Structure formats: structure tokens, C-alpha cells
Amino acid sequence: MDTASIFLKKSRHFLGVEYRTKIRAAVESLPAEALWWRANEESNSVGNLLMHLAGNIRQWIVGGVAGQPNIRDRAGEFSARSGDDAVTLLARLDAAIDEVDAVLARLSEADLATPCTIQGRDVTVLEAVYHVVEHFSMHLGQIILVAKIHTPNAVRFYEDAGGLARPLWPELRR
């Protein structure tokens, strides 16, 4: 397998399998009242982050890479103080991940070098995919932290196995 294929396959795996599984487990562990909880006014709630992730991955990949219309209220993703329940927000995020996966599945090595402009930034398709994966990972970590604050011991993705981190999260997949 060439490097481009490995990169795309792993990016699709992170977004579509590993991160999706972990985010669902973290969000589903939260009590309903914790979904829109903010640690302080400078922080985002899990609800905000779920809306933001769906908007971001669509804007960067479906819009920026695939050229589909970009309809996004980025400021609204952060300003909301309440909104849909976890089931609805997760369904929207799942739909966005599926759209992104369909775009990534069609990309070739040559496509990765294609220039595009996203959020006023001149990037290549490779940079756009890399941004989406790392950005998603960062916010996933924030969501996991909030879940661990509100439901200690409810979210556990790895087990220490003699100094090795044995993944538990695959057992959570549906």
C-alpha cells in the first residue's frame, strides 16, 4: 500500500471508527443535565463541541475538499447555551462523519496535493484531512474529560496490561 492510501485509510478509521466509538461512549455516559454544562464562560459544553465538530468536518471536507455548499453557523456552534439532546446531536455528527467518509473514500494520491481554500486558508487536500483528524481528536479529548468529571469511572478506553495499553474501546462498538 502506498503512503497516500495508508494516510487516507487511517484517517477514515480514526474518524469513522475509533473517534466515533469513543465520542459516543463519552456522551452516552453523561447525565442529561451535563450535556450543556460549561466549566466557565470561556469553556464550551459537550453540546457545543458536538455541533462544532459536525460543522467543522463538513466545512473542511464536504465543502472545502468536495466543493459542496458550505452552510455553517460557526459562531452559533459556540454561543448556544442549550439545544438538542445527546441522541440528536450524535445522529447529526454521525451523518457528518458518514459524509466525510464518502469524500475520503474517493480521494486518490494525486488529490492530496490539490490546493483548496478553507476558512480563508490556502491548504492542500492533505492538509485539510490532517486538520480535520487532529482537530476532531483535540475536541474528543475535551469531551472525554467532561464525561470523566461528571461520571467518574464510566468511560475507560484502555487497560494497563503489563505496561502496554490494551484497547478496550473496540468492545464498545455497535
N, C-alpha and C positions, 0 to 999 in steps of 0.2 A: 504494500500500500504506500502511496506517495505521501509526502508531508501534508499537502493540502487536504487530502482525503482524511488523514488522521485528525487534523485540526477540526474539520467540519464534523466528523463523526463524534469526536469527544465533546465539541460544543453542543451538538444536538443531545448527547447523553446527559451532560450537566443540566441543561435547561429542561429537557423533556422528561428525564427520569429522576436523576438524583436530587436536583433542586426542587422539582415539583413534589416529590415524595416528602422531603424534609419540610417544605413550607406548609404543606397540607397537615402534616403531623403536628407541627408547632401551632398553627392556627386552630386546629380542632381541639387542642389541649386547653385553649384559653376559655375562661368563663366568658359569657356573652358581654358582660359589662367591661371586660378588659380590651375588647376589640378596638374601641375608640379612646382608650386611656392614653394620656401623654405624661411622661415623666415630668415635663415642664413645658413652658410655652415655646421653647426653642426646639423641642423634640417632636417627632411625628408619631402618630399612633400606628398600630398594625394596619388598621383600616386605610389610613393614608398611604402606607407603604404598598399595600396590595393594589390600590388604584394607580399609584405611581409606577410600579413595575409593569403593569399591563400597558399603561400609556407609553412608557419608555421603550419597551421591546417592540411595540407596534411602530412607533415613530422611527426608530433606528433601522429596523429590519424590513418590516412590511412597507413602510413609507420610503425610508431613505435608500434601502437596497433594492426592493422590488418595485419602487415607483408608484405604489398605491397612494391614494389621497391620505393626507395626514390630518386627522381630526382629533385634536387633543387639547384639553384644558389643563396644562401643567400646573398653573397657579392653583386651580381648583383642587387638584390632587392633594396639595399640601394644606390648603385653607379649611377643608372640611373638618368639622368637629363631631360629626355624626353622619350616619348614612346607612347603606345596605348592611345586611347581616353577613356573617362569615361564609355561609353557603353561596350566596350570590356573588360576593367578591371573589371567592375561589373559582367559581364557574367562569367568571369573566377572565380571570387570569389564565385558567386552563385553555379557554378559547384563544387568547392571545398567544400562548405558548404553542398551540397547535398551528396557528397561522405562521408563526415564525419558523417552526419546524418544517412546514411545507416549503417555505422560501429557501431555507438552508439545504434541504434535500435536493434542490435543483441547481445549486451552485457548483461550479467547476473550479479547477485551479486557476484558469485564466480570469474568471470572475473576481477572484480575491484581490487582484491588482486594479480592478476598475475603480476610478475615482467617483466620489459622490459627496454631496454637501448635506450635512445633517445638523440641525440646530446652529446653522451658520458656520460650521466647522468643515473644512475640506479634509476628507479622510478617504481611505480606500475601503472596499468592502471588508477586507480582512480586519482592518482597524475597527470597523463598525461591529463586526461579530465579536471581536475581542472585548470591546467596550461593553456590549450587552451582557456577556457572560460574567465579566468581573463586576460590573455594576449590580447585576442580579445577586451575585454572591455576597456582596457587601450588605445589601438590604436584607437578604436572607439571614445573615448573622444578627442583624438588629432585631428581626422578628423572633429568632430563636432566643435571644436574650430576654425579650419581653415575656415570652412564654415561660422561660425558666424563673423569672421574677414572680409571675402570677401563679404558676403551677410547678413548684419545685419537684423534681424527680419524675415529672410526667413526660419529658422529652429527653430521650437518650439515643444517640445515633451510633455510638461506638462503645466497645467494651475493651478494657485493658486485658490483653491476652499475652502475658509474659513480656511486656514492653512493646507489644505490637497493638495497634488499634484495629480490632476486628470490627468491620462494619456490621451494625445491627439494622441500619435503615432499609436495606433491601427487603427485610422481612415485613416492613410497613407498607410496601407497595400493594396497590389494589388492582 
